[in-house]
Amino acid sequence: MEELDERTVSRVSFAFRYSGPAIDAGLMDVRDLAPALLALGDLCEQANYQVNTGGVAVKVQIRAFAPGSFFVDFWLNVGVLLTLANTFGINPINTAKDVFDLVKSAIETAKFIKGRVDATQLENGHTRLTIDHKHTFDVADRVYDLISKRAVQDDIKQIVSPLRHEGIEELNILENGEVVEVVEADDVQFIDNLHRALPTAEPEVVETTSTIEKSFKVISLSSDPRHRWRLTDGTNTITVKVDDHHLHEAAQEGHLGIEPGFIVKVRIRSETTFVDGEPKTENHLLKILEVKPPEPRDDGTNRLL
């Protein structure tokens, strides 16, 4: 593994252990594991943004796979100038441990939400959750804010998705070799229901059209995730929201390799939502499949005689 400079990186070691008779030999279907690992990386990024407001990078690295139950060991690295913070006696940036604790708390909270939730913000930095008007417990505001996001709910569902398969019974989350959280197969049904159980200000998706793959000419791009890209098929112009943060990073660094005028084949999903009672359609660019630079124009200077 790449050596890390402790002066500039805060890191914490943790592990995910899936267990059950189906994986006693230490084997697991990659189609089950890969989406869970990707979702974990995204959840850590979301948690880091929650505690560090997007100003500090986070990276999740796989360290090893261990036999027996399926065991994946990780480093969670948060880029932070620790030397500077220690020198001046300040701590302006939350550490990798803070990010991991938020991830763990989000998963813990998700499995306890076993009914419709009413949320009341308290004055002590916590939110009180009342489930089905019966059971009440308090969570930190940042935990509630994180778990209320649809993308985070989807990530947690993907992380526990291997437990839907017969013979995979438990997910243990370990920190420094100690189990700090357990998700059982029976918890998955409640995690799947999070988007219906939790109140949210996000618009309700009322229709998701079939995903299409199509070629477009690029009109305009942006490295800012708040702005849309504009594409045209020669007849119609559409705007697309780019969900892949790696594309924004590549654009910011000048490594995207796409400019206005290029032809791109892309995979796009369209979602229709109700906003203020009116339907609104938004296009999401899921993946760039092919990129072709524009054909050189013939200006008449290179004609063959």
C-alpha positions in Angstrom: 0.0 0.0 0.0 1.2 3.5 -0.7 3.0 5.1 2.2 1.0 8.0 3.8 2.5 11.2 5.2 1.1 11.4 8.7 1.6 15.2 8.7 -1.0 15.6 6.0 -3.3 12.6 6.4 -5.7 11.6 9.2 -6.6 8.0 8.9 -8.6 5.2 10.7 -8.6 1.5 10.1 -11.9 -0.4 10.0 -13.2 -3.6 8.5 -16.5 -5.1 7.1 -17.1 -8.7 7.8 -19.9 -10.6 6.1 -20.6 -13.9 7.7 -22.9 -16.9 7.3 -22.8 -20.5 6.0 -22.9 -19.3 2.4 -19.4 -17.8 2.7 -17.7 -20.0 5.3 -15.1 -20.7 2.7 -14.3 -17.0 2.3 -15.8 -16.7 -1.2 -18.4 -14.2 -2.2 -20.0 -13.3 -5.5 -18.3 -10.2 -6.9 -21.7 -9.0 -8.2 -22.8 -8.7 -4.6 -19.6 -7.3 -3.2 -18.6 -4.7 -5.8 -21.8 -2.5 -5.4 -21.4 -2.7 -1.6 -17.8 -1.5 -1.7 -18.6 1.3 -4.1 -21.5 2.4 -1.9 -19.2 2.4 1.1 -16.8 4.7 -0.6 -19.7 7.1 -1.6 -21.1 7.0 2.0 -17.7 8.0 3.4 -17.5 10.8 0.9 -21.0 12.0 1.9 -20.1 11.8 5.6 -16.9 13.7 5.0 -18.8 16.4 3.3 -21.1 16.6 6.2 -18.4 17.1 8.8 -15.8 19.0 6.7 -18.2 20.9 4.3 -16.4 19.6 1.2 -13.1 21.4 1.7 -11.1 18.3 2.5 -10.6 15.1 0.4 -11.4 11.6 1.7 -10.2 8.3 0.3 -11.3 4.8 1.2 -8.6 2.1 0.4 -8.9 -1.7 0.6 -6.1 -3.2 2.6 -6.7 -7.0 2.5 -9.2 -9.8 2.3 -9.1 -12.4 5.0 -10.4 -16.1 4.7 -13.2 -17.6 6.7 -16.1 -15.2 6.9 -15.7 -12.6 4.1 -13.5 -9.9 5.7 -12.6 -6.6 4.0 -10.1 -4.3 5.7 -10.0 -0.6 4.9 -8.1 2.6 5.5 -10.2 5.7 5.6 -7.9 8.7 4.8 -8.8 12.3 5.2 -6.4 14.9 3.8 -5.7 17.3 6.6 -2.7 19.5 7.6 -2.4 18.0 11.1 1.1 19.6 11.6 -0.3 23.1 11.0 -3.3 22.4 13.2 -1.2 21.1 16.1 1.4 23.9 15.8 -1.2 26.6 16.2 -3.3 24.7 18.7 -6.4 24.6 16.4 -8.4 21.9 14.9 -10.3 23.4 12.0 -10.8 20.0 10.3 -12.5 16.9 11.5 -10.4 13.7 11.4 -10.9 10.4 9.7 -12.2 9.0 13.0 -14.9 11.7 13.0 -15.9 10.7 9.5 -16.0 6.9 10.3 -18.0 7.6 13.5 -20.6 9.4 11.4 -20.8 6.5 8.9 -21.2 4.0 11.7 -23.9 6.1 13.4 -25.8 6.5 10.1 -25.9 2.7 9.7 -26.8 2.1 13.3 -29.6 4.6 13.1 -30.9 3.2 9.8 -31.5 -0.3 11.2 -33.4 1.1 14.2 -35.9 3.0 12.1 -38.7 0.4 12.0 -41.6 2.6 11.2 -42.8 6.0 10.1 -40.6 8.8 11.7 -41.6 12.2 13.1 -38.5 14.4 13.6 -38.2 17.2 16.1 -35.1 19.3 16.2 -33.9 20.0 19.8 -31.7 22.8 21.1 -28.8 20.6 22.1 -27.5 19.7 18.7 -29.7 16.6 18.5 -32.9 15.6 16.6 -35.6 13.5 18.3 -37.0 10.7 16.2 -40.4 9.3 17.2 -41.2 6.1 15.4 -44.9 5.2 14.8 -45.8 7.6 17.7 -44.4 5.1 20.2 -40.7 4.8 20.4 -38.4 7.8 20.8 -34.6 8.2 20.5 -32.3 11.1 19.9 -29.5 11.4 17.3 -27.0 14.1 16.5 -28.2 16.6 14.0 -25.4 15.7 11.6 -26.5 12.0 11.7 -30.1 12.9 10.9 -29.1 15.3 8.2 -26.9 12.6 6.6 -29.4 9.8 6.8 -32.2 12.0 5.4 -30.4 12.2 2.0 -31.8 9.8 -0.6 -28.3 9.1 -1.9 -27.1 8.1 1.5 -30.1 5.8 2.1 -29.3 4.2 -1.3 -25.7 3.7 -0.2 -26.7 2.0 3.1 -29.1 -0.3 1.2 -26.2 -1.3 -1.2 -23.8 -1.9 1.7 -26.2 -4.4 3.4 -27.5 -5.8 0.1 -25.4 -9.0 0.4 -27.5 -9.9 3.5 -30.5 -10.4 1.1 -29.0 -13.6 -0.1 -29.7 -16.9 1.7 -26.8 -18.0 3.8 -25.3 -14.5 4.4 -26.6 -13.6 7.8 -24.6 -10.8 9.4 -22.5 -7.8 8.6 -20.0 -6.8 11.4 -18.3 -3.5 11.3 -15.0 -3.6 13.2 -12.7 -0.8 14.4 -9.2 -1.8 15.6 -10.3 -5.4 15.6 -13.3 -4.8 17.8 -16.9 -5.1 16.6 -18.6 -1.7 16.9 -21.8 -2.3 14.9 -23.8 -5.4 13.7 -26.4 -5.5 10.9 -28.4 -8.7 10.7 -30.4 -10.0 7.8 -33.6 -9.2 9.6 -32.6 -5.5 9.6 -32.5 -5.2 5.8 -36.3 -4.9 5.4 -36.3 -1.7 7.5 -33.3 -0.3 5.8 -35.0 -0.9 2.4 -38.0 1.2 3.7 -35.9 4.2 4.8 -37.1 6.5 2.0 -40.7 5.9 3.0 -40.1 6.1 6.8 -38.1 9.3 6.9 -39.6 12.7 6.1 -37.6 14.5 3.4 -37.6 17.9 1.7 -36.4 16.2 -1.5 -38.9 16.0 -4.3 -40.7 12.8 -4.8 -39.7 10.8 -7.9 -43.0 10.0 -9.7 -41.6 8.4 -12.8 -38.2 7.1 -13.9 -38.0 6.5 -17.7 -35.9 3.8 -19.2 -32.2 4.6 -19.3 -31.0 5.4 -22.8 -27.6 5.2 -24.6 -27.2 7.8 -27.3 -24.7 10.0 -29.1 -24.8 13.8 -28.6 -22.7 16.8 -29.6 -21.3 18.7 -26.6 -22.5 22.3 -26.5 -21.1 23.3 -23.1 -19.5 21.7 -20.0 -18.9 22.7 -16.4 -16.6 21.6 -13.6 -19.1 22.9 -11.1 -21.6 20.2 -10.0 -24.2 22.8 -9.5 -24.2 23.6 -13.2 -25.6 21.4 -16.0 -23.9 20.2 -19.2 -25.7 21.0 -22.5 -25.9 18.4 -25.3 -27.6 18.2 -28.6 -28.6 15.4 -31.0 -28.8 17.8 -33.9 -32.5 18.4 -33.4 -33.1 18.8 -29.6 -30.9 20.3 -26.9 -30.9 18.8 -23.4 -29.3 19.7 -20.1 -27.9 16.9 -18.0 -26.9 16.7 -14.4 -23.5 15.0 -14.0 -23.7 12.7 -10.9 -20.2 11.3 -11.2 -17.9 13.5 -9.0 -14.9 12.0 -10.7 -15.9 13.8 -14.0 -16.1 17.1 -12.1 -12.7 16.5 -10.6 -11.2 15.7 -14.0 -12.8 18.8 -15.5 -11.3 20.9 -12.7 -7.8 19.5 -13.3 -8.1 19.8 -17.1 -8.0 16.0 -17.7 -11.5 15.5 -18.9 -10.5 15.1 -22.5 -13.8 16.5 -23.8 -14.4 20.0 -25.3 -17.5 21.7 -26.9 -17.9 20.3 -30.3 -16.9 16.7 -29.4 -19.3 13.8 -30.0 -20.0 11.7 -26.9 -22.0 8.5 -26.5 -23.5 8.6 -23.1 -25.9 6.7 -20.8 -28.7 9.0 -19.5 -31.5 8.4 -17.0 -34.5 10.8 -16.9 -36.5 11.3 -13.8 -39.7 13.3 -13.4 -40.5 14.9 -10.1 -43.2 17.1 -8.7 -41.9 20.6 -7.8 -44.5 23.0 -6.4 -47.1 20.7 -7.8 -45.8 20.8 -11.3 -43.9 17.9 -13.1 -40.3 18.6 -13.8 -37.9 16.3 -15.7 -34.2 16.1 -15.0 -31.7 14.1 -17.0 -28.8 12.4 -15.2 -25.6 11.6 -17.1 -24.6 8.2 -15.7 -21.6 7.3 -17.8 -19.6 8.4 -20.8 -19.2 5.5 -23.1 -17.3 6.9 -26.1 -15.6 10.2 -27.0 -14.9 11.4 -30.5 -13.2 14.7 -31.4 -14.9 16.7 -34.1 -14.1 15.9 -37.7 -11.7 18.5 -39.3 -13.5 20.8 -41.6 -12.6 20.9 -45.3 -11.9 24.6 -46.1 -10.9 23.8 -49.7 -7.2 24.3 -49.2 -6.3 20.5 -49.4 -8.2 19.4 -52.4 -6.7 16.6 -54.5 -6.1 17.4 -58.1 
